[in-house]
Amino acid sequence: MTTSIRRARNDDVDFLVELGLHEDVEPFLSAVSAKDREAVAAEVERSQREPHDFGRFVIEVDGERAGAMGFELANRRSRVAHLERLAVHPSFRGRRIADEAARALQRHLVVDLGYHRLQLEIYGFNERAIRHAERAGFVREGVRRRADVSPEIRLLHDSVMAHNEAVRTGEWDDFGTWFAEDAELVFDGVPFGPFRGGAEVEAAYRDHPPDDEVLTFDVRAEAGLIVAHYGWRREPSVVAGRMLLTPAGGRIAKLVVTFEP
């Protein structure tokens, strides 16, 4: 298997649009990423017109389109490039294609274009992308300041983000680490569970994965609990029930998920 990268051409635009809108790719791209055909075509044209300052690349595996990646000049004086838009089509995942493509782009930027520093940003919940960046040689230097919310509420939001990533990717490894060793997961209103301990919780999700992502509508602290109304992405305006989370030591000690008419 040979992985290579090349600068995107006009005949790649449809592939790039389809990739960026894929349900397993779009949530991990920046909110300002180009998504419609006109915007993507404009980026491809700019990549060809300004090859030292801007780039959109196609990842190929044995000559077949498999993904995309890009960069943009961040600081001309210091020769800093910001890497962005790395996306591998789900049908090519699991082969470390992103690692090889990232190293190829790094070589091009440093050796061919003369950049001195490469940088990128990754959502904190996207553990797969963080592991990829570390394998590719990046060093974590800092974390952007979050909004001022309590660690307990942050725990709920971060665990929901991890849940949704696992729904999209089918990879439930390490999901149980959000739960304490003696945690309890209870579903109220459906004949499923309860489950005890992080390992049992992880196995339950892996063996019976949800078919949709969770949305939260309102979250509040209430008598030692974090209480949130939640719904499903397929019906984004409908409340499906409540999540009642009991935190302990930065992990989930108990989570009750209700299913309400």
HELIX and SHEET records of a PDB file:
HELIX    1   1 ASN A   10  ASP A   12  5                                   3    
HELIX    2   2 VAL A   13  LEU A   21  1                                   9    
HELIX    3   3 GLU A   26  PHE A   28  5                                   3    
HELIX    4   4 ARG A   37  ARG A   49  1                                  13    
HELIX    5   5 PRO A   90  PHE A   92  5                                   3    
HELIX    6   6 ILE A   97  ARG A  107  1                                  11    
HELIX    7   7 HIS A  108  ASP A  112  3                                   5    
HELIX    8   8 GLU A  127  ARG A  135  1                                   9    
HELIX    9   9 PRO A  151  THR A  169  1                                  19    
HELIX   10  10 PHE A  175  TRP A  178  5                                   4    
HELIX   11  11 GLY A  198  ASP A  207  1                                  10    
SHEET    1   A 5 THR A   3  ARG A   7  0                                        
SHEET    2   A 5 PHE A  54  VAL A  61 -1                                        
SHEET    3   A 5 GLU A  64  ASN A  75 -1                                        
SHEET    4   A 5 VAL A  80  VAL A  88 -1                                        
SHEET    5   A 5 ARG A 117  GLN A 119  1                                        
SHEET    1   B 6 PHE A 195  ARG A 196  0                                        
SHEET    2   B 6 PHE A 179  ASP A 188 -1                                        
SHEET    3   B 6 ARG A 251  THR A 258  1                                        
SHEET    4   B 6 GLY A 241  ALA A 248 -1                                        
SHEET    5   B 6 LEU A 225  TRP A 232 -1                                        
SHEET    6   B 6 VAL A 214  GLU A 222 -1                                        
END                                                                             
